[in-house]
């Protein structure tokens, strides 16, 4: 069954899900992604919140300016770099996105959001095995990370044609998001039916 012809999500939808995954309310603990002892001021937390709001509102240039400002004052934090990577992905500036996500992962190799973004970039480059590794590591570090489950499910489904491996991740994604994604829920029902009846 060629699922890629039947069900693929546009990059814009995936990016909306990515933003939801990256836009939790920042705190000093969240910002200190690098695990160092750098103090984070209330002003810097306010700037981070502002940048997240700008990103969520799709004011990409403003968000870029805000995250770059923070990355210069606190270059060892992973969060601003991961969000810059997301912005560059939205702008389809994949070389910049790759550089930003590499910096985020240098600062914090275990950051789930950065690992997920690294997977998205690898997938765009056709490096499917690398993408799978990034998604799986993101889920090892954050098992309830819905969008990483979705991305891994889609990778198994579309690229690897491994429906049996895709289904648990689709189901976990739906459970974590409250089943709000009706298109994916319908697709999962069809996949389950085909798997049970065709053994494929």
C-alpha positions in Angstrom: 0.0 0.0 0.0 1.5 3.3 -1.0 0.5 5.4 1.9 2.5 8.4 0.7 0.0 8.9 -2.1 -3.0 8.7 0.4 -1.9 10.5 3.5 0.8 13.1 4.0 0.6 16.2 6.2 1.7 19.5 4.7 4.9 20.9 6.3 2.8 23.9 7.5 0.7 21.6 9.7 3.7 19.8 11.1 5.2 23.2 11.9 2.1 24.3 13.8 2.5 21.1 15.9 6.1 21.9 16.4 5.3 25.4 17.6 2.8 23.9 20.1 5.6 21.6 21.3 8.1 24.5 21.7 5.8 27.2 23.2 5.3 26.1 26.8 5.6 28.9 29.3 9.3 29.5 29.8 10.8 29.4 33.3 14.3 29.6 34.6 14.5 25.8 34.6 13.3 25.6 31.0 15.7 28.3 29.8 18.7 26.6 31.5 18.8 23.9 28.8 22.5 23.7 28.8 22.7 22.5 32.4 25.1 25.2 33.4 25.0 27.5 36.4 24.3 30.6 34.4 21.7 32.8 36.1 18.6 33.8 34.1 17.2 37.2 34.9 13.5 38.1 34.9 14.2 40.4 32.0 15.6 37.5 30.0 12.6 35.4 30.8 10.3 38.2 29.7 12.3 38.4 26.4 11.9 34.7 25.9 8.2 34.9 26.5 7.9 37.8 24.0 9.9 35.8 21.4 7.6 32.7 21.9 4.5 34.9 21.4 6.0 36.5 18.3 6.8 33.0 16.9 3.3 31.7 17.7 1.7 34.7 16.0 3.9 34.0 13.0 5.9 37.3 13.3 9.0 35.5 12.2 11.3 38.5 11.7 10.5 39.9 15.2 10.9 36.5 16.8 14.2 36.0 15.0 15.5 39.3 16.4 14.3 38.4 19.9 15.8 35.0 19.9 19.1 36.2 18.3 19.3 38.9 21.0 19.0 36.2 23.7 21.4 33.8 22.0 24.0 36.6 22.1 23.6 37.4 25.7 23.2 33.7 26.8 24.9 31.7 24.0 25.1 28.5 26.1 21.3 28.1 26.3 19.7 25.6 24.0 16.2 27.0 23.9 16.7 30.2 21.9 18.8 28.2 19.3 16.1 25.5 19.0 13.4 28.2 18.4 15.7 29.9 15.8 15.9 26.5 14.0 12.1 26.3 14.0 11.9 29.8 12.5 14.5 28.9 9.8 12.5 25.7 9.0 9.4 27.8 8.6 11.3 30.1 6.2 12.7 27.1 4.4 16.2 28.2 5.2 17.5 24.7 6.0 21.2 25.5 6.2 20.6 28.1 8.9 18.1 25.7 10.6 20.7 23.0 10.6 23.4 25.3 12.1 21.0 26.5 14.8 19.8 23.1 15.8 23.4 21.8 15.9 24.2 24.7 18.4 21.2 23.8 20.5 22.3 20.2 20.6 25.9 21.2 21.4 24.5 23.1 24.4 22.1 20.3 25.4 22.5 17.0 23.5 19.3 15.6 25.2 16.9 18.5 24.4 13.8 16.8 23.0 12.6 19.8 21.0 16.0 20.2 19.3 16.3 16.5 18.6 12.8 16.6 17.0 13.8 19.5 14.8 17.0 17.8 13.9 14.8 14.9 12.7 12.7 17.2 10.6 15.8 18.7 9.0 17.3 15.2 8.3 14.0 14.1 6.8 13.9 17.1 4.5 17.4 16.1 3.4 16.4 12.5 2.8 18.5 11.2 5.6 15.7 8.9 6.9 17.8 6.7 9.2 19.2 9.9 10.9 15.7 11.3 11.2 14.5 8.1 12.9 17.4 8.2 15.3 16.7 11.8 16.3 13.0 11.2 16.8 13.7 8.0 18.8 16.2 9.9 21.0 13.7 12.7 21.5 11.1 10.2 22.7 13.6 8.4 25.0 14.2 11.8 26.7 10.5 12.8 26.6 8.2 9.8 26.2 5.1 12.0 26.2 6.3 14.3 23.3 3.3 14.1 21.0 4.8 15.6 17.8 7.8 13.4 18.0 5.5 10.4 18.1 3.6 11.8 15.1 6.8 12.4 13.2 8.2 9.0 13.9 4.8 7.4 12.9 4.8 9.3 9.6 8.4 8.3 8.9 7.6 4.6 9.5 4.4 4.9 7.5 5.5 6.9 4.4 9.2 6.3 4.1 9.8 2.9 5.6 6.3 1.3 4.7 6.3 -0.3 8.2 2.7 0.1 9.3 3.1 -2.2 12.3 5.8 0.2 13.7 3.9 3.3 12.7 0.6 2.5 14.4 1.7 2.6 18.1 3.2 6.0 17.5 0.1 7.3 15.8 -2.0 6.0 18.6 0.2 7.5 21.3 0.1 10.9 19.4 -3.7 10.7 19.4 -3.9 9.8 23.0 -1.5 12.7 24.0 -3.5 15.2 22.0 -6.9 14.1 23.1 -7.8 12.7 19.7 -8.4 16.2 18.3 -6.7 15.3 15.0 -9.6 13.7 13.2 -7.8 13.1 9.9 -5.1 11.1 11.7 -7.7 9.2 13.7 -9.5 8.2 10.5 -6.2 7.2 8.9 -5.2 5.1 11.9 -8.5 3.2 11.6 -7.8 2.5 8.0 -4.3 1.4 8.7 -5.5 -1.0 11.5 -8.1 -2.4 9.1 -5.6 -3.0 6.4 -3.0 -4.5 8.8 -5.5 -6.9 10.3 -6.9 -8.0 6.9 -3.8 -7.9 4.7 -1.1 -8.6 7.2 0.9 -5.7 5.6 
